[in-house]
């Protein structure tokens, strides 16, 4: 049973009136920490806490009451699931904790041949290198780094295109930056795209690019793997857990456009290496991120927590 709403404990207790759950599962303990701490003992239920969002990994700027609450929640839960090692408390991993990543539908996203009409729709000719990014246009993502890398990419690949799918509050500023850099013919902000469009966009791209300043997991990176794309991204937080530098893609420092451009160009200029990464990424997505395996691992944790 998950918890949500303004008053999670009251909602939980009302839900439990007519049913006796075996285990209490709470996601996002940063906003729901008090519910996690009190509801399990009061209801006599074992508690499984899932660390999912960036707020669930307290950092130096986290107010100490929030940090103390999260530490208490992790310590007192019967089981803890984190979607990445990054979200687990610093220091030795608690013996009752495990990492289970987010899942991906590897039947929906799979390697597909590129549709020339998709490239034509966005002005890319046959043979033009296409970079595809999928992310929120939010300050924490630092999407401007993708724009700032493009002059260096275009110096070596003058026909390259960058498609950025996603929406958010940074869109007006990014549009101004595209104009300032003179990238109107090479960079397109596609806006929010329907899920049905994603397979064809991944298939039309030569490379998936992603920039962020903090990620609790990076689901879009796992989706790119499922679609069989090599990746140029940043070495930080959970991205480095999902993408092994040199095996699944190339990673650069965050907010280092020149380094990211070098990673992009290195992969564009080595077809054999990029092909090996594409094949390895598809294998990794099926083996590690397919929803059938993820669901089975969650069920195992819940069953263990509920066992007397």
C-alpha positions in Angstrom: 0.0 0.0 0.0 1.5 3.3 -1.0 1.0 6.7 0.8 0.1 10.0 -0.9 -2.0 13.0 -0.1 -1.8 16.0 2.2 -2.4 14.0 5.4 -0.8 10.6 4.6 -1.2 9.1 8.1 -5.0 9.9 8.2 -5.4 8.6 4.7 -3.6 5.4 5.6 -5.6 4.8 8.7 -8.8 5.3 6.8 -7.7 2.9 4.1 -6.8 0.2 6.7 -10.2 0.2 8.3 -11.7 -2.2 5.8 -8.6 -4.1 4.9 -5.6 -5.6 6.8 -2.5 -5.1 4.7 0.5 -7.3 5.2 3.1 -4.6 4.8 3.3 -0.8 4.6 5.3 0.5 1.6 6.1 4.2 1.7 7.7 6.0 -1.2 9.4 9.4 -1.1 10.2 9.5 2.7 11.4 13.1 2.4 7.8 14.4 2.4 6.4 11.3 4.1 9.0 10.6 6.7 6.8 11.2 9.7 4.2 8.9 8.3 6.8 6.2 7.8 8.2 6.6 11.3 4.9 6.5 13.1 2.4 4.6 11.0 4.1 1.2 10.9 4.4 0.8 14.7 1.0 2.3 15.4 -0.7 -0.1 13.0 1.5 -3.0 13.9 2.7 -3.4 10.3 6.2 -4.0 8.9 7.4 -1.1 6.9 9.3 -1.0 3.6 10.7 2.5 2.7 11.6 3.3 -0.9 14.1 6.0 -1.5 13.1 7.4 -4.9 13.6 11.2 -5.3 16.7 13.4 -5.0 15.2 14.8 -1.8 15.6 11.4 -0.3 19.4 11.8 -0.4 20.2 14.5 2.2 23.2 16.6 1.4 25.2 19.3 3.2 22.4 21.9 2.4 19.6 19.8 3.9 18.3 21.2 7.1 19.4 19.0 10.0 15.8 18.2 11.2 15.0 16.8 7.7 18.4 14.9 7.6 17.8 13.5 11.1 14.2 12.4 10.2 15.4 10.6 7.0 18.2 8.8 8.9 15.6 7.7 11.6 13.3 6.4 8.9 16.0 4.4 7.2 17.2 3.0 10.5 13.7 1.9 11.8 12.3 0.5 8.5 12.1 -3.2 8.2 13.4 -3.0 4.7 14.8 -0.2 2.6 14.8 0.0 -1.2 16.8 2.6 -3.1 16.6 3.1 -6.8 20.4 3.9 -6.8 23.3 3.6 -4.4 23.5 7.4 -4.5 20.3 7.6 -2.5 21.5 5.3 0.3 22.9 7.1 3.4 26.6 7.8 3.2 28.8 5.2 4.9 28.2 1.4 5.1 25.0 0.3 3.5 22.4 -0.8 6.1 22.1 -4.5 6.2 18.3 -4.3 5.6 18.8 -2.1 2.4 19.1 -3.0 -1.2 19.3 -1.2 -4.6 16.5 -1.9 -7.1 16.6 0.5 -10.1 13.7 1.9 -12.0 12.3 -0.3 -14.7 12.0 0.2 -18.4 9.6 -1.5 -20.9 12.1 -3.2 -23.1 9.4 -4.4 -25.5 8.2 -0.9 -26.1 11.7 0.5 -26.5 14.0 -1.6 -28.6 16.5 -1.1 -31.4 14.6 -0.1 -34.5 15.7 1.0 -38.0 15.6 4.8 -38.4 12.6 6.2 -40.3 13.9 8.7 -42.9 10.6 10.6 -42.6 11.3 11.3 -38.9 14.6 12.9 -39.8 13.1 14.8 -42.6 10.4 16.2 -40.3 13.1 17.9 -38.2 15.3 18.9 -41.1 18.0 16.2 -40.9 19.2 14.7 -44.1 20.4 11.2 -44.6 23.9 11.0 -43.1 23.5 14.0 -40.9 24.6 13.2 -37.3 21.6 13.5 -35.0 21.9 13.9 -31.2 18.8 13.3 -29.1 18.1 14.5 -25.6 15.1 13.8 -23.5 14.7 15.8 -20.2 12.9 18.4 -18.3 13.9 21.9 -19.1 14.6 22.8 -15.4 17.5 24.6 -13.8 18.7 21.4 -12.0 19.2 19.8 -15.4 21.6 22.5 -16.8 20.3 21.9 -20.3 22.2 25.0 -21.5 25.4 22.9 -21.4 24.0 20.9 -24.3 23.6 24.1 -26.3 27.0 25.4 -25.3 28.7 22.2 -26.5 27.2 22.5 -30.0 29.7 25.0 -31.5 32.5 22.6 -30.7 30.5 19.7 -32.1 29.7 21.6 -35.3 33.3 22.6 -35.8 34.0 18.9 -36.4 30.6 17.8 -37.7 29.0 20.8 -39.5 25.9 18.8 -40.4 25.1 17.7 -36.8 21.6 18.3 -35.3 20.5 18.4 -31.7 16.9 17.5 -30.8 15.8 18.2 -27.2 12.4 16.7 -26.2 10.8 18.0 -23.0 9.3 21.1 -21.5 9.8 23.2 -18.5 10.4 26.7 -17.1 13.8 27.1 -18.7 12.4 26.9 -22.3 12.2 30.7 -22.9 15.8 31.2 -21.7 17.0 28.3 -23.8 15.4 29.7 -26.9 17.2 32.9 -26.3 20.4 31.0 -25.9 19.9 29.2 -29.2 19.5 32.5 -30.9 22.6 34.0 -29.2 24.7 31.1 -30.2 23.4 31.1 -33.8 22.1 27.6 -33.6 18.6 28.1 -35.0 19.2 25.7 -37.9 20.9 23.0 -35.8 19.1 22.8 -32.5 15.4 22.2 -32.0 13.4 22.2 -28.8 10.6 19.6 -29.6 8.6 20.4 -26.5 6.7 17.7 -24.6 6.4 14.6 -26.8 3.9 11.8 -26.5 5.2 8.5 -25.3 4.2 7.0 -28.7 6.8 9.2 -30.4 9.8 8.2 -28.3 10.7 5.0 -30.1 10.9 6.7 -33.5 13.0 9.6 -32.0 15.4 7.2 -30.4 15.7 5.2 -33.6 16.3 8.3 -35.7 19.2 9.5 -33.5 22.8 8.5 -33.8 23.6 9.2 -30.1 21.7 10.0 -26.9 23.0 13.0 -24.9 22.0 13.9 -21.4 23.1 16.6 -19.0 22.0 17.1 -15.4 23.4 18.4 -12.1 21.7 15.9 -9.9 19.9 12.6 -10.6 18.4 10.0 -8.3 18.5 7.5 -11.1 18.1 8.9 -14.6 15.2 6.9 -16.2 15.7 8.4 -19.6 19.3 7.0 -19.7 17.9 3.5 -19.1 15.3 4.1 -21.8 18.1 5.1 -24.2 19.8 1.9 -23.4 16.7 -0.1 -24.1 16.4 1.6 -27.5 20.0 0.6 -28.2 21.6 4.0 -28.2 25.1 4.9 -27.1 25.2 7.7 -24.5 27.2 10.9 -23.9 26.4 12.2 -20.5 27.8 13.5 -17.2 29.7 11.7 -14.4 27.7 12.5 -11.3 25.3 11.0 -8.8 23.4 8.1 -10.1 24.2 8.5 -13.8 27.6 7.0 -13.2 25.9 3.9 -11.7 23.7 3.4 -14.8 26.3 4.3 -17.4 29.8 2.8 -17.0 32.2 5.2 -18.7 33.8 3.6 -21.7 31.4 0.6 -21.7 27.9 2.1 -22.2 28.9 5.6 -23.2 31.3 8.4 -22.4 30.9 10.6 -19.4 32.2 14.2 -18.9 32.2 16.6 -16.0 29.0 18.4 -15.3 28.8 21.9 -16.6 31.8 21.3 -18.9 30.5 21.8 -22.4 33.8 21.3 -24.1 34.4 18.0 -22.4 30.9 16.9 -23.3 31.4 17.9 -26.9 34.6 15.9 -27.0 32.7 12.8 -25.8 30.0 13.3 -28.4 32.6 13.8 -31.2 34.6 10.8 -30.1 31.6 8.5 -30.4 30.4 10.0 -33.7 33.8 9.4 -35.2 34.1 5.8 -34.1 31.3 3.7 -35.6 32.6 0.4 -34.4 32.9 1.6 -30.8 29.5 3.2 -30.9 28.0 -0.1 -32.3 29.5 -2.1 -29.5 28.1 0.3 -26.9 24.6 0.1 -28.6 24.7 -3.7 -28.3 25.9 -3.7 -24.8 23.3 -1.1 -23.7 20.5 -3.2 -25.1 21.8 -6.3 -23.2 22.1 -4.3 -20.0 18.6 -2.8 -20.3 17.0 -6.2 -20.8 19.1 -7.9 -18.0 19.0 -5.1 -15.4 16.1 -2.7 -16.1 13.3 -4.8 -17.7 10.1 -4.4 -15.6 9.5 -8.1 -15.2 12.8 -8.5 -13.3 12.2 -5.2 -11.3 8.7 -6.3 -10.2 10.0 -9.7 -9.1 12.7 -8.1 -6.9 10.2 -5.7 -5.3 7.9 -8.6 -4.6 10.7 -10.5 -2.9 11.5 -7.6 -0.6 7.9 -7.1 0.3 7.4 -10.8 1.0 10.5 -10.9 3.2 9.3 -7.9 5.2 5.9 -9.4 5.7 7.2 -12.8 6.8 6.8 -13.4 10.5 
